């Protein structure tokens, strides 16, 4: 009988905590968008980690309607479109790195 109640308790806990996961994902997406917007306004070079990949460059456009980011990579000047939901981390890059890539051109 105790295992029956434990199973019900576990099901109720899983059901109640399911909403928290959605809230966390929404909060993370909102925080990521705010970081990207700040970096774009300051014209900062950023490192974006998404999926199993990463790219360093300047933000061209943030399109929240289509949930994507367009970024130009520094050394190759190639545009990359990244889904906002795939972004795991946004980090500003020191100005020295940005300047060193500009000197190569």
N, CA and C atoms as a LAMMPS dump frame, in Angstrom:
ITEM: TIMESTEP
0
ITEM: NUMBER OF ATOMS
315
ITEM: BOX BOUNDS ff ff ff
-5.0000000000000000e+02 5.0000000000000000e+02
-5.0000000000000000e+02 5.0000000000000000e+02
-5.0000000000000000e+02 5.0000000000000000e+02
ITEM: ATOMS id mol type element x y z
1 1 1 N 0.824 -1.196 0
2 1 2 C 0 0 0
3 1 3 C 0.875 1.271 0
4 2 1 N 2.011 1.185 0.693
5 2 2 C 2.902 2.347 0.757
6 2 3 C 3.466 2.67 -0.622
7 3 1 N 3.775 1.662 -1.419
8 3 2 C 4.319 1.922 -2.749
9 3 3 C 3.269 2.561 -3.654
10 4 1 N 1.999 2.204 -3.452
11 4 2 C 0.921 2.813 -4.232
12 4 3 C 0.866 4.314 -3.946
13 5 1 N 0.945 4.701 -2.673
14 5 2 C 0.911 6.117 -2.311
15 5 3 C 2.176 6.844 -2.746
16 6 1 N 3.286 6.14 -2.686
17 6 2 C 4.534 6.75 -3.168
18 6 3 C 4.449 7.041 -4.666
19 7 1 N 3.842 6.127 -5.414
20 7 2 C 3.685 6.328 -6.857
21 7 3 C 2.779 7.525 -7.14
22 8 1 N 1.69 7.641 -6.4
23 8 2 C 0.775 8.776 -6.579
24 8 3 C 1.479 10.078 -6.209
25 9 1 N 2.214 10.057 -5.12
26 9 2 C 2.951 11.248 -4.688
27 9 3 C 3.967 11.672 -5.758
28 10 1 N 4.669 10.703 -6.339
29 10 2 C 5.655 11.002 -7.374
30 10 3 C 4.974 11.578 -8.612
31 11 1 N 3.822 11.025 -8.996
32 11 2 C 3.089 11.535 -10.152
33 11 3 C 2.629 12.972 -9.916
34 12 1 N 2.142 13.262 -8.732
35 12 2 C 1.697 14.62 -8.402
36 12 3 C 2.876 15.595 -8.41
37 13 1 N 3.993 15.179 -7.869
38 13 2 C 5.183 16.022 -7.85
39 13 3 C 5.647 16.316 -9.267
40 14 1 N 5.706 15.291 -10.118
41 14 2 C 6.111 15.49 -11.515
42 14 3 C 5.163 16.441 -12.237
43 15 1 N 3.862 16.291 -11.982
44 15 2 C 2.871 17.141 -12.625
45 15 3 C 3.026 18.596 -12.192
46 16 1 N 3.22 18.833 -10.909
47 16 2 C 3.334 20.193 -10.393
48 16 3 C 4.643 20.862 -10.801
49 17 1 N 5.713 20.103 -10.93
50 17 2 C 7.01 20.675 -11.297
51 17 3 C 7.17 20.844 -12.804
52 18 1 N 6.272 20.285 -13.591
53 18 2 C 6.367 20.401 -15.05
54 18 3 C 6.235 21.857 -15.484
55 19 1 N 5.39 22.614 -14.828
56 19 2 C 5.226 24.03 -15.15
57 19 3 C 6.477 24.829 -14.848
58 20 1 N 7.223 24.439 -13.825
59 20 2 C 8.463 25.132 -13.472
60 20 3 C 9.493 25.021 -14.595
61 21 1 N 9.543 23.888 -15.279
62 21 2 C 10.484 23.711 -16.38
63 21 3 C 10.186 24.662 -17.517
64 22 1 N 8.915 24.86 -17.811
65 22 2 C 8.53 25.789 -18.872
66 22 3 C 8.885 27.219 -18.475
67 23 1 N 8.659 27.565 -17.213
68 23 2 C 9 28.908 -16.745
69 23 3 C 10.505 29.155 -16.814
70 24 1 N 11.296 28.136 -16.458
71 24 2 C 12.752 28.271 -16.503
72 24 3 C 13.229 28.457 -17.942
73 25 1 N 12.655 27.694 -18.862
74 25 2 C 13.044 27.814 -20.265
75 25 3 C 12.67 29.191 -20.809
76 26 1 N 11.495 29.684 -20.444
77 26 2 C 11.066 31.01 -20.903
78 26 3 C 11.962 32.097 -20.311
79 27 1 N 12.31 31.959 -19.03
80 27 2 C 13.184 32.941 -18.376
81 27 3 C 14.567 32.926 -19.013
82 28 1 N 15.086 31.742 -19.324
83 28 2 C 16.399 31.65 -19.956
84 28 3 C 16.372 32.293 -21.335
85 29 1 N 15.312 32.073 -22.105
86 29 2 C 15.193 32.681 -23.434
87 29 3 C 15.118 34.2 -23.319
88 30 1 N 14.368 34.693 -22.341
89 30 2 C 14.253 36.136 -22.128
90 30 3 C 15.6 36.739 -21.728
91 31 1 N 16.321 36.066 -20.843
92 31 2 C 17.645 36.544 -20.427
93 31 3 C 18.626 36.556 -21.601
94 32 1 N 18.579 35.517 -22.42
95 32 2 C 19.455 35.438 -23.589
96 32 3 C 19.16 36.577 -24.556
97 33 1 N 17.881 36.834 -24.807
98 33 2 C 17.507 37.928 -25.701
99 33 3 C 17.973 39.272 -25.155
100 34 1 N 17.879 39.462 -23.835
101 34 2 C 18.326 40.713 -23.223
102 34 3 C 19.84 40.875 -23.377
103 35 1 N 20.609 39.797 -23.168
104 35 2 C 22.062 39.854 -23.336
105 35 3 C 22.43 40.178 -24.781
106 36 1 N 21.73 39.549 -25.719
107 36 2 C 22.005 39.799 -27.132
108 36 3 C 21.683 41.242 -27.511
109 37 1 N 20.571 41.751 -27.009
110 37 2 C 20.168 43.128 -27.316
111 37 3 C 21.179 44.12 -26.759
112 38 1 N 21.662 43.862 -25.534
113 38 2 C 22.672 44.723 -24.919
114 38 3 C 23.958 44.723 -25.748
115 39 1 N 24.379 43.528 -26.176
116 39 2 C 25.601 43.417 -26.969
117 39 3 C 25.446 44.111 -28.319
118 40 1 N 24.262 44.003 -28.914
119 40 2 C 24.029 44.666 -30.192
120 40 3 C 24.035 46.181 -30.026
121 41 1 N 23.411 46.671 -28.968
122 41 2 C 23.38 48.118 -28.728
123 41 3 C 24.782 48.687 -28.488
124 42 1 N 25.628 47.926 -27.8
125 42 2 C 26.991 48.371 -27.509
126 42 3 C 27.973 48.016 -28.628
127 43 1 N 27.477 47.334 -29.666
128 43 2 C 28.304 46.894 -30.797
129 43 3 C 29.473 46.045 -30.318
130 44 1 N 29.195 45.148 -29.376
131 44 2 C 30.208 44.261 -28.832
132 44 3 C 30.34 43.007 -29.692
133 45 1 N 31.527 42.459 -29.69
134 45 2 C 31.754 41.149 -30.284
135 45 3 C 31.391 40.123 -29.211
136 46 1 N 30.705 39.051 -29.609
137 46 2 C 30.249 38.06 -28.637
138 46 3 C 30.628 36.649 -29.074
139 47 1 N 30.732 35.786 -28.09
140 47 2 C 30.898 34.363 -28.307
141 47 3 C 29.543 33.732 -28.025
142 48 1 N 28.983 33.016 -28.999
143 48 2 C 27.701 32.349 -28.844
144 48 3 C 27.954 30.85 -28.843
145 49 1 N 27.5 30.169 -27.8
146 49 2 C 27.585 28.715 -27.737
147 49 3 C 26.177 28.184 -27.946
148 50 1 N 26.019 27.344 -28.95
149 50 2 C 24.707 26.779 -29.265
150 50 3 C 24.892 25.338 -29.725
151 51 1 N 24.007 24.477 -29.277
152 51 2 C 24.139 23.063 -29.628
153 51 3 C 25.528 22.566 -29.263
154 52 1 N 26.213 21.97 -30.227
155 52 2 C 27.588 21.514 -30.015
156 52 3 C 28.572 22.403 -30.758
157 53 1 N 28.122 23.599 -31.128
158 53 2 C 28.943 24.517 -31.904
159 53 3 C 29.119 25.838 -31.167
160 54 1 N 29.99 26.676 -31.718
161 54 2 C 30.163 28.033 -31.198
162 54 3 C 30.582 28.942 -32.342
163 55 1 N 30.314 30.216 -32.17
164 55 2 C 30.704 31.211 -33.169
165 55 3 C 31.039 32.506 -32.444
166 56 1 N 32.071 33.188 -32.924
167 56 2 C 32.461 34.488 -32.389
168 56 3 C 32.264 35.507 -33.49
169 57 1 N 31.565 36.584 -33.161
170 57 2 C 31.345 37.609 -34.171
171 57 3 C 30.466 38.734 -33.674
172 58 1 N 30.014 39.542 -34.626
173 58 2 C 29.157 40.673 -34.279
174 58 3 C 27.724 40.367 -34.69
175 59 1 N 26.781 40.85 -33.903
176 59 2 C 25.372 40.585 -34.131
177 59 3 C 24.868 41.486 -35.253
178 60 1 N 24.262 40.876 -36.251
179 60 2 C 23.687 41.622 -37.355
180 60 3 C 22.231 41.949 -37.04
181 61 1 N 21.471 40.928 -36.624
182 61 2 C 20.05 41.129 -36.388
183 61 3 C 19.528 40.081 -35.413
184 62 1 N 18.649 40.544 -34.524
185 62 2 C 17.919 39.647 -33.637
186 62 3 C 16.477 39.674 -34.113
187 63 1 N 15.949 38.529 -34.476
188 63 2 C 14.595 38.451 -34.996
189 63 3 C 13.738 37.587 -34.062
190 64 1 N 13.118 38.201 -33.022
191 64 2 C 12.332 37.412 -32.083
192 64 3 C 11.067 36.824 -32.709
193 65 1 N 10.567 37.435 -33.79
194 65 2 C 9.373 36.894 -34.441
195 65 3 C 9.643 35.511 -35.024
196 66 1 N 10.815 35.342 -35.603
197 66 2 C 11.19 34.047 -36.173
198 66 3 C 12.104 33.258 -35.245
199 67 1 N 12.341 33.785 -34.04
200 67 2 C 13.194 33.15 -33.037
201 67 3 C 14.564 32.793 -33.589
202 68 1 N 15.226 33.77 -34.196
203 68 2 C 16.563 33.513 -34.711
204 68 3 C 17.472 34.722 -34.549
205 69 1 N 18.747 34.435 -34.575
206 69 2 C 19.809 35.429 -34.467
207 69 3 C 20.674 35.316 -35.71
208 70 1 N 21.057 36.444 -36.275
209 70 2 C 21.981 36.449 -37.41
210 70 3 C 23.261 37.113 -36.927
211 71 1 N 24.373 36.402 -37.09
212 71 2 C 25.66 36.878 -36.593
213 71 3 C 26.713 36.709 -37.691
214 72 1 N 27.616 37.687 -37.811
215 72 2 C 28.754 37.595 -38.738
216 72 3 C 29.951 37.103 -37.96
217 73 1 N 30.531 35.988 -38.389
218 73 2 C 31.718 35.488 -37.703
219 73 3 C 32.911 36.373 -38.056
220 74 1 N 33.803 36.535 -37.106
221 74 2 C 34.906 37.479 -37.271
222 74 3 C 35.903 37.117 -38.358
223 75 1 N 36.587 35.998 -38.263
224 75 2 C 37.666 35.822 -39.227
225 75 3 C 37.185 35.567 -40.657
226 76 1 N 36.023 34.964 -40.818
227 76 2 C 35.584 34.554 -42.139
228 76 3 C 34.528 35.463 -42.748
229 77 1 N 33.935 36.318 -41.946
230 77 2 C 32.86 37.211 -42.392
231 77 3 C 31.726 36.438 -43.056
232 78 1 N 31.347 35.34 -42.411
233 78 2 C 30.247 34.511 -42.877
234 78 3 C 29.075 34.702 -41.931
235 79 1 N 27.89 34.925 -42.482
236 79 2 C 26.704 35.086 -41.65
237 79 3 C 26.172 33.717 -41.245
238 80 1 N 25.75 33.626 -39.996
239 80 2 C 25.183 32.397 -39.467
240 80 3 C 23.847 32.721 -38.831
241 81 1 N 22.847 31.897 -39.119
242 81 2 C 21.537 32.049 -38.488
243 81 3 C 21.422 30.988 -37.402
244 82 1 N 21.115 31.436 -36.179
245 82 2 C 21.048 30.547 -35.028
246 82 3 C 19.666 30.669 -34.394
247 83 1 N 18.967 29.561 -34.171
248 83 2 C 17.699 29.631 -33.452
249 83 3 C 17.95 30.08 -32.006
250 84 1 N 17.154 31.013 -31.525
251 84 2 C 17.352 31.547 -30.174
252 84 3 C 17.225 30.464 -29.11
253 85 1 N 16.355 29.498 -29.328
254 85 2 C 16.146 28.445 -28.321
255 85 3 C 17.355 27.527 -28.191
256 86 1 N 18.236 27.491 -29.213
257 86 2 C 19.422 26.639 -29.169
258 86 3 C 20.602 27.277 -28.452
259 87 1 N 20.544 28.582 -28.211
260 87 2 C 21.663 29.294 -27.596
261 87 3 C 21.767 28.911 -26.127
262 88 1 N 22.959 28.411 -25.759
263 88 2 C 23.186 28.037 -24.366
264 88 3 C 23.9 29.124 -23.586
265 89 1 N 24.78 29.889 -24.265
266 89 2 C 25.549 30.903 -23.548
267 89 3 C 25.938 32.038 -24.488
268 90 1 N 25.914 33.243 -23.943
269 90 2 C 26.354 34.441 -24.661
270 90 3 C 27.411 35.111 -23.798
271 91 1 N 28.6 35.319 -24.372
272 91 2 C 29.684 35.961 -23.622
273 91 3 C 30.305 37.066 -24.459
274 92 1 N 30.508 38.245 -23.866
275 92 2 C 31.215 39.3 -24.606
276 92 3 C 32.686 38.919 -24.776
277 93 1 N 33.247 39.314 -25.903
278 93 2 C 34.645 39.019 -26.21
279 93 3 C 35.457 40.28 -25.932
280 94 1 N 36.663 40.147 -25.355
281 94 2 C 37.491 41.328 -25.114
282 94 3 C 37.761 42.097 -26.403
283 95 1 N 37.858 43.385 -26.287
284 95 2 C 38.052 44.28 -27.428
285 95 3 C 39.347 43.969 -28.18
286 96 1 N 40.377 43.472 -27.477
287 96 2 C 41.65 43.165 -28.121
288 96 3 C 41.488 42.083 -29.179
289 97 1 N 40.653 41.095 -28.906
290 97 2 C 40.43 40.012 -29.867
291 97 3 C 39.722 40.56 -31.098
292 98 1 N 38.739 41.4 -30.874
293 98 2 C 38.018 42.018 -31.99
294 98 3 C 38.976 42.817 -32.866
295 99 1 N 39.843 43.599 -32.242
296 99 2 C 40.793 44.425 -32.985
297 99 3 C 41.803 43.568 -33.738
298 100 1 N 42.25 42.455 -33.15
299 100 2 C 43.235 41.603 -33.81
300 100 3 C 42.652 40.965 -35.068
301 101 1 N 41.395 40.631 -35.052
302 101 2 C 40.762 40.067 -36.242
303 101 3 C 40.575 41.115 -37.326
304 102 1 N 40.354 42.36 -36.943
305 102 2 C 40.203 43.417 -37.924
306 102 3 C 41.54 43.701 -38.632
307 103 1 N 42.659 43.555 -37.913
308 103 2 C 43.974 43.812 -38.493
309 103 3 C 44.339 42.784 -39.561
310 104 1 N 43.784 41.592 -39.473
311 104 2 C 44.095 40.533 -40.437
312 104 3 C 43.557 40.858 -41.821
313 105 1 N 42.498 41.63 -41.877
314 105 2 C 41.849 41.916 -43.17
315 105 3 C 42.632 42.865 -44.02
